[in-house]
């Protein structure tokens, strides 16, 4: 009998490095010897156009003695000059140094023809030796790309087009006077090709400062994928082999291509449209997969076929098999790209195949079957196969099917766990359908998968086995994954900056499910507290390092994942974005939430951008019809594009007015935020009979004193933002004197 079910994520049991056949990938490895060649540097610079410049003011440049040099070491005085401090990532420069010029004392540079690009006089290179202290430091810098960033500099150099006689270096690591390191990492196949990181040896993970688009400087646009045709042969043992043909739009530059593929997958070969082999580089410990250009190529190939294989499970941790993310099992770009897929699955005829897309064919030959699916333009495909028990429901006339792995089903039906899971899925789907309107998916399938995270694909949810536990309530998790059928698939984020329109909206929707469907105000408030802790704190949380809000603006989006500090991505794109949306709900619906304009706004957003890509500006335009143009601009400037979070100091006192009526004088001081910050603020008044009322104070941050009243004499308590609706780092409340206000 077969294994009862196999998750769709595939991993290689032998990960080996593909060997390039024509040498487009230069060898950059081994120690950079202390005996080297040196060159005096006086004002030479790397010019990144209108964005920034690296200037080597006064010092010595070293290179390896033997062979062609691709990496260099500079010792001396230099400056990183930042020309472009405007735009969405402007806050990085303020957070980092509060200056447009940053001094450095050494630099490690990797780039083809770097010395030629600086127009150095070859006759001035001299035999030299790097002193021991700096030579040891250099060895750390040489290993840093792989150790801290998982970057293969050989692959990065190998994919650049050869038409540029003096390309920019792919890697510049600057050592600052403070001992910190700033890295400028250039990659042609990312929307904003220049990444800027800050890292310190004391921490395991660098964090992202900014990203800049260099299309004007480089004359290149990132590669896009039109469509993919994939054939995958699934074995009951867990092994697989696959062939993926990737179709590209016409290109005029003969560059290589950078793709991603799980680190332990083995690539056997890559071919062009004529079946001729292409050089490639795929290290078993990295997800980066580089396909180099053919030496005689004048244009980029219009298609590439990749032959690869692997195994379903990559490792066992504490006795648990660990699969990979369900969306990464096929060769794909290192960013989201909308394209069409045709997938041919071959598997044993007794196993069930569940896939994204439309089933267009099935053929059985002896004990094997081939099932074919097609999709429209989507970001990724996922699937699952195995032997399942099923549970079926409908929500708003949409069929829902829950697939439970047979080996995970021992007795759980008797404990009604699947029915409780399905109840959350059904109720969340129905609520979102009522609030937002119909999703793109005409049906929804939910598959039990044997790992700790969930993943929502178009019309298909991979639900973690944790959702079938009884130790804790997983309603919010289930509702979050269901919400992606609206936010992420019906409306697709336009770029990496808009990932909050997927994850933040799904997280906020799950909170509303707890509050308005489950009627669980305790769980709702606990969730807000959880968001706030993750946003405000810095350090390791749940084993993941994060700087919280200090990492930057929400709009840095998926680029935060490239910082290898994934806690930043979760803290900002999930939690801070959701908290921002909760504050937006407070502003739109008012302190008592008697209206439902917030959900009406989201329904308008879905209706306007269904089956389209949407940007942050698109969302803001919808929001301003409910919030007003002026307030919408200020709100999103503070919370979406800004990064600072305020502290509040609140003081109050009851003071009789001229008629003897009791008035509440409130003084709220705001610090830690920009001078133009303003927000409405909730204040709760409790009376002797136990009743409570929430008042909204407008203009906090711009006006210090606010007067509420008159009130009867039986006021028993005053509470500032008791439900923590406004995101803050700290709030201090001070009881004022009876004549407060002076």
N, C-alpha and C positions, 0 to 999 in steps of 0.2 A: 504494500500500500504506500502511496506517496506521502510526502510531508503534507500536512493538512492545509497549510497556506504559506504563501511566499510573498513577502512585501515587495513592492515594486522597485526598491532601491538596490542598486547593484554595485558590487565592489570587486576589485581584482584581488586574487589571492597571491599573484606574483606581480609586483609593480616594478618594471624595469624601465630603463631610460632608452627612448628611441634614439638611435644614432644618426645624425645628419649625414647625408650621402655626398654632399658637395661643400660642406664647410661654411654655410652662412652664419653659423653660431660660433663666435670666437671663444676660445678657452680663456676663462678668467677664474683661476683657482690657484691654490697653493699660497705659500707665504710670499709676501712682497719683501724681497731681501733688503737688508740694511745697506748693502753695497749697491749703489744705484747711480743714475745719472741725474744731475741737477741743473736748474736753469734759474737765473735771477728774474723775479717778477716785479714790475714797476707800473702799476696802473692798468694792467691787463684786466679784461672783464668778460663775463658771459651775459649776453643781452637777450632778455626774454621779451623784447618789444616794449609795449606800453605798460606791462605788468610790473616787472621788477628787473633788477640787475645785480649780479654778483661781481664785486670788484676786488681784485687782488692788489691791494695798495703797495705793499712792500714785503717781500719775503722770497722764499725759495720753493720752486716746484721740482718734485722728484718723480722719476719714472723708472720702471724696471729696466735692467741692463740688457736682457736678452729678448730677442724677437720683437714683434710689433706690440706697442703699448696701447692698452685700452683703458688703464686706470692710472691715476696720478695722485700724488700727495703734496699738499701745499702747507708750508709752515711760515707763519708771519702774520702781518696785520691785514685784515680785509673787512669789507662791509657788504651786508645784504641791504640794498636800497629798494624800498617798496614804493613804486610809483602809483599803483592802483590800490587805493584804500577805500574805494567806493563799491557799491553793489551789495549783494546779499551776504557776502562773507566779510564785510568790512570789520566786523567785530573781532575777527581773529587777531588783527594787528594790535588793537587796543588791549585785548586779553593777554597777549603775549609780551609786549615790551612797551606799549604806549609810546612808541617812537617809530618814525618812518625809516630810520636807519638802525641796523643791528650789527654790532661788531663781532667778528669771529677771529680766532687765533690759529685755526688749522682747517683744512678741508680735504676730503677724499672725493675724487671726481672720476666717474667712469663714462666714457663716451668715445665713439669711433671718430678718429681724426680730430680729437679735441685740441691737440697742440697746433695742428694746421689751422684750425678755426681761429686760434688766437694770433695767427701770423707770427709764430715764434721763429727766430733765426736758428736753424739747426746747428750752425757752427758754434753756438754758445753753450751747448750741452757739455758738461764736464763730469768726469768721474768723481764720485762723492760717497759719503756714508751718512746714514741717518743715525743720530745718537740713540742709545739703547732705550731711554724713556719714551721717546716719540715713536721709535720702531715698534715697541710693544703696544702702544696705543693704536698704531696703524693696523696691526693684526686684528684688533677688535673691529676697526672700521671696515676692513675687508670682509669680515664674516657677518657684519650687521645686516646686510640686505637679506641673507638667507635666515639668519637666526631670529631677527625681530620682525621682518616684513614678508617672509616666504617668497621673496623675489629672486628670480634667476636672471642675473645680469646678462649672461650669455644669450638667453632667449630674448630678452628685451632688446639687446643690440641687433640680434639677427633678423628681426622683423621690420626694421626701418627701411624705407625705400632708399635706393642707392643714387637717386638723381640729385640729392642734396649734397654738394661737395663738403660742407662743413655743418653737419647736423648738430643740434644741441645735445649736450650730454644727457644720458638717461638717468644719471644718479649724481647728486651733489650733496654730500654730508658735511655740514658746517659745525665745527666745535665752537661754542660760544664761550665768552669769558666766564660765564656762570658754571661751566661744566656740562650744560645741556647741549643736545644735538638738534639741529634743524636739518631736515632732509627735504630736498627738492627732487621728486620722483616723476619722471616724464614717461608717459605711455601713450602711443598714438591711437589706441582703440578704446579710449574712455572719453566720454562727452566733454569733460573738462580735463584736458590732457596733463596738466601740471598739478600734482598733489603736493601739498606742503605739510610735513609732519613735525611734531616735537616729541623727542623721546629722551629718556634718562636711563642710565644703567641700573638705577635703583628699582625700576619697574619692568615688568615683563612685556608690557604692551605700549607701543607708541600711540599717540592720539593725533587726530587730524586737526590741522589748523585751517586749511583753506584748499580750494581748488580753483584753477583758472583755465579758461578756454583760450587756446593759442592758435585757433584756426588761421588768424591773420598772419601770425608769425611763421607757422609751419606750412601753410598752404595745403593742409590736409583736413579731411573730415573723417570722423570715425567710420569704420566698416559697418554695414548693415547686412542683415540676413533676410532674404525674401521668403524662403521656404526650406523645409527639410523633409527628406524621405528616409525613414529609418526602418530597417528590418532587424528584429531581435529574436534570437533563438534562446528560449528559456528551458533550462534543464531542471529536473526534480532534485538534483544534487545541490542546487543553488548556483551553479555556474551558468554563465551566459556568454554568447558571442554576438556581436552586432556590427552592422554596416550602416553608416549614416552619410548620406549625400546632402551637402549643404549648398544652396544656390544663393549667389550674391548678385546685387545689381552691378551693372557694368562699372569698371573702375579703370582709371588711366595711370595710376601709379603702381609700379611693380613691387609693392610692399608685401611683407609676410602678414600672417594673420595670427592673432592671439585669441585663443579660446579657453574655456574652462572645462574640466572633466575631473571627476573625483580622483583623489591623489593615488589610490591603489589600482586604478584601472590601467591595463596595459594596452598601449597602442601598437598594433603590428605594422601598419603602413598607412600612408596618405598618398592619394593620387589626384591628378588633375582630370579634366574632362576627357582627355585622350588616353587615360589609363597610365600615364607616365608618372613615375614615383616623384613625390615631393619630399624635400628634407624636412624633418620635424624634430622636436625636442620635447620629451615628456618625462619628467622625473617622477619616480614612484612616490615621493614624499610631498609633492606639490600638486595643486589643482591646475596650475597654469600649463597650457598645452600650446606650443608654438609651431606653426607651419611656416617654413621659410620660403622665400621666392626662388624660383628656378633661376640659375645663373644667366640664362639667355632670355628671360622673360622681359617683355616691354610693358605688359599690362597685368593687372591682378587677375587670376583665374576667375571665371564666372561660376565655377563650381569646384568643390573639393569633396572627395570621398574618403572617409576615415574607417578603417577596419580596427575594431578594438574588442576587448573581452575582459572578463572579470568574474567576480563572485558577489552574491547578494549581501553577504555579511563581511564587514571589514575586520572586526575584532570582538573580543568578549571582555567585558568589564564587570567584575563582581558576579560572574556567571550569567551576564545578560548579553545577548547578541546586539551589536550596534549597527544599524543601517545608516545610510546617508540621507540627506534631505531629498524628499521625493521629487523635487523639481530639477535635479542636477545630473540625471543619469545619462544624458545625451550631450554631445559637444555643443556648447553654446557660448555666446559672447559674455564677457565679464560685466555685463549690464543688461537690463531688461530690453528686449527687442521684440516687437510684434511681428509674427510671421505665421505662415500656414504649415501644418504638419500632416504628413501621411505616415502612419505607423502600421507595419505588418508584424504581428506577434505570432510566434510559433511556440506552442506549448502542448503538454499532454492533453488529450481530448477530454479527460475527466476533471480537469481543473477549470475553474471559472475565471474569466478575464474581465476585469472592470477597468475602463479607460476613459480619459477625457476625450471628447469628440463624438462624432456620429459613426456608428457601426455601419459599414458599407459592404461587408462581405465576410463569409466564413466558409472554410473548406476543410474537410476531414479526410485524411489519408492514413489508413491503418490506425495507429495509436496516437497520431499527432494531428493537431488542428492549427490552421492559420486563420487569424482573425485580423481584419483590417479596419482601421479607424481613420477618419479625416477630421480636420478642424478648420475653422475660420482663422482669422488673425488673432492669435493669443500669444502670451509671453512664454508659456511653458506647457509641457504635457506631463502627466503622471498616470500611473496605472497600478493595479494590484492584481495578484492571481492567487488562487488557492481554493480550498473547500470551505464553504461558509454556511452558516445558518442565517436566515433572513427574518426581518421584521418590517412590515410595510404599514405606511400611514399616508394620509393626504393632508395637505395644508393649503388652503385657498385653492383647492382643486389641482394642486401640483403634487404628483406622486413623490413620496420619500421612501427610500429603501435603505435599511440599516443592515450591513453585512458584518457578521461576527465570526471570527476564525473558529473553526471547530475545536481546536485544541484550547482555545480561550473560553470555551462555553460550558465547561463542566459545572453544572449546577447553577450558573448565574441566571438562567431563565426562572428557576425556582425561587430565586431571591428578587425577581422582578427588576434586576438592574438594567437590562436592555430596555425595558419599557420605560423606566425613569429617564434613561438617556434619550430615548426617542421622544419622550414628552417634552424635554427641553428643546430638542431640535425642532420639533413641530411647533411648539409655542413661540420660539424665537422667530422661526420662519414666518409664521402667521402675523406676529406683531410687526416685523419689518415690512412685510407686504402691505399691511394696513397703513403704516406710517409713511413709507417711502414710495410705494407702488411696486409693480411686478419687477422681478429680476430678469436677467437675460436667460437664465437656465429654465428650460421647460420641465425638467425633472431634477431631483437631487439624490445622489447616492452617497452614502456615508460608510466608509470602510474602517473597520477596527485594524489598527496597525501596531506592531510590537515595539514601540519606542515611546519616549516621554514627551515628544512634541507633536503638535498638530499641523496640518497644512491644508489649505483650501485651494482647490483648483476649480476651473469653470465647470460647474455641475457635479463636482466630485470632491468630497471632504475626506481626508485621511485623519481619522480621529485617534488620538493616543489611547493606549490601553489604560492610562491613568483615569480616563473618563469612566471606566467601568469599576473603579474602586468605590468602596463605601466609607472609607476613612475620612474623606473630605468632600465637600460639595464642589462639583465641577461645572455648575451651571454657567458661570461667567465664561469659562474656557469654551464650552460648547457654543454658547451664543456668539462669542467672538468669531469663531470659524464660520458659523452660518452667515454672519454679517458681511463676510468677504464676498458672498455671492452678489452683493450690491456694490460694496466698496473694494474695488480691486479687479472685478470681472465685468459687472454691468457698466460701471464707470472705471476706466483704466487710468492710473496716474501717468502723466505725460512724460515725466523724466524722473531721474533719481532724486531730484529735489522734492518731488511731490509724493514720496512714499507715505507721508503722514495722511494723505487723502485715502490711503488704503488702511494702514495699521491704526492710525489715530481715530478715524471714524469707526472702525470695527470695534476698537476698545471702548469708545464712548457709547456705541450702540449696545454693547454688552452690559455696560453700567445701567443704561436706561431699561434694559430687560430685567435686571435685578430689582430696580426701583419700581417700575410701573407694571410689570407682569408678575414677577415673583412676590412683589410687595415686601421685599426684604430690605428695609432701610438700614439695618445694622450691617448687612453685607455690602450695601452701597457705600456707606460711610467708611467702612474698613477698606474698601477698594480705593477711595479717594486718598485715604491716609497712606496706603501702600504706594500709590502713584507719587505722592509728595515725597516720601522717604527716598524713593529711587531717584527722583529729580534733584533733591537738595543734597543728599549725602555724597561723599566721595570715598572711594576705596573699593574693596572687594565685597560684592553682594552676591550671594548664591554662587560663589566661586568665580565670578566674572568681575574684572576691574572696570570701573567707570569713574569718570570725573563729573558725572551728572550734568547739570545745566552749564557748567563751566566749559564743556566740550564745544559749545557753539549754538547756533540757531537751529531750529527744527528743520529749516530748509536745506541744511547740509545733507539730510536724507540718507540715502543708501551709501553715500560716500563715507559715512561713519563706519560702515562695515569694513571698509578697506583699512581702517586704522588698527585692525586686530585688537581693538578694545570694544568688543560687541556690546558691552554694557552701556556704552554711550548711545548706540543706536536704539536700544530698548528704552532707555531713560528718556530720550528726546522724541523719537518718531512714534513710539507707542504712548508713553505715559505723559510727557509734557504736552504733546499734541492733544491727547484726550482731555487733559486738565484745561487746556486752552478752550476746547469746545464746550466743556462744562461751564466755564466763565462766560462764553458766548451765549449759552442757554440762559444763564442768569440775567444777562443784559437784555436779551430778546423777550423772554417770558416773564421777567419781573421776579421779585423776591418770593412771591407766594406761588409762582408757577401755575397760575390759573388758566393761562393760555397755552396753546400748543404750537406757537409760531416757529419754534426751533425745528420741530419735525416737519412742519410745512416748508421751511427753508430747505431742508435736506431732500424733501420730495421734489421741490423745484430744481434742485441741483441734479438729482437723478434724471428727471424728465428732460432737462436741457442737454445732458451729456451721455445719455444711455447709448451704449455701443460706440463710444468715442473716448478719446483721451482728453483729460482735463488737467489744467494747471492750477497752481495756487491762486493766480490772478482770476481765473474763471470762478473759483469758489468765492473769492472776495466780492466779485461782482454780484453774485447771487445774494451774499450776506448783506451787502449794503442796501438792498431793497427793504430789508427788515431792520437794519441797525442805523441806516442813514450813511451817506457817503463820507462825511467828515469823521464820524466816530468809527466807522469801519476802517478807515485808513489808519487812524491812531491805534486802534485795537490791534490790528495785525502787524503794524510796525513794532509795537511793544512785545507781543507774545510770539509771533511767527518768525519775524525777521530779526528780532532782538534776542539777546541771550541773558540779560541781567534779570534778577528776581528781587523784589523789594523786601525790606524790613519795615514793620509798622510799629510805632509807639502810640498807644491810644490812652487818652486821659479824658475823664468825663466828670461832670458834676451837675446836680439839679439846682437851678437858680430860679427864684420867682421873677416873673416879668412885672411890668408896671401895674398890671391889674391883679397881681398876686397869684397868677397861675403858675403851675410847676412846669418849667422848661428844662429840657436836657441839653446841656452844652457839651459838645463832643470836639476834642482836638486830636487830630490824627497826623502825626509826622511820618514822612516816608523817607527812607534812606537806602543807599545801595543801588540806586536806579538812576536813569538819565533824568535831566531836569524837566523834560516835557511829558513825563509819565503822568497819567491820570486814569483813574478807575472808579466805577461805582463800588460801594462797599456796604455789606449787610450788617445791621445792628438789630439784635433781638431784645425786646422788652418783655419781661414777665411780670404779671400782676398777682395780687394776693389770692385771687380765686384760682390760680394755676394756669390761666390762659396766657398765651404768648402771641406776640405779633412781630413780624420782621419788617424793618424799615430799610429803605435803600437810600444811602447817602451818595450823591453824585459829586464828581470833581475832586475826589481824594487824590492828593498829590499836587494839585494846583491851588486848592483852598485848604487852609489848616483848620479853621473853625466852622462848625456846622451846628445848627440849632434845630432840635426836634421838640414837638409838643403843641399845645399843652397836654399834660398828663394828670390823671387823678393822683391823690396822695398815696395810693396803695401799690406803687411800683416796688417790687421786691428784688429784681435783678436786672442788670444790663449786661449783655454778652455781645462781644465783637466777633463777627463772622463765626458763629458757633459750629457751623457745618463745614468750615474750612473751604468755602467756595472759591475764595481768591487765593491764588498761589503765592506763598510767601516763604521766606527763609525762617523768619522769627517774628512773632507778635508779642509785644509787652503791653499789658494793661495796667494803668495807674489810676487809682481812685482820686479824683480831684477834691478841692475844698468847695464849700457851699457857694462861695463867690467866684468860682472858677470862670475863666473867660478873660481875665486880665493878665 
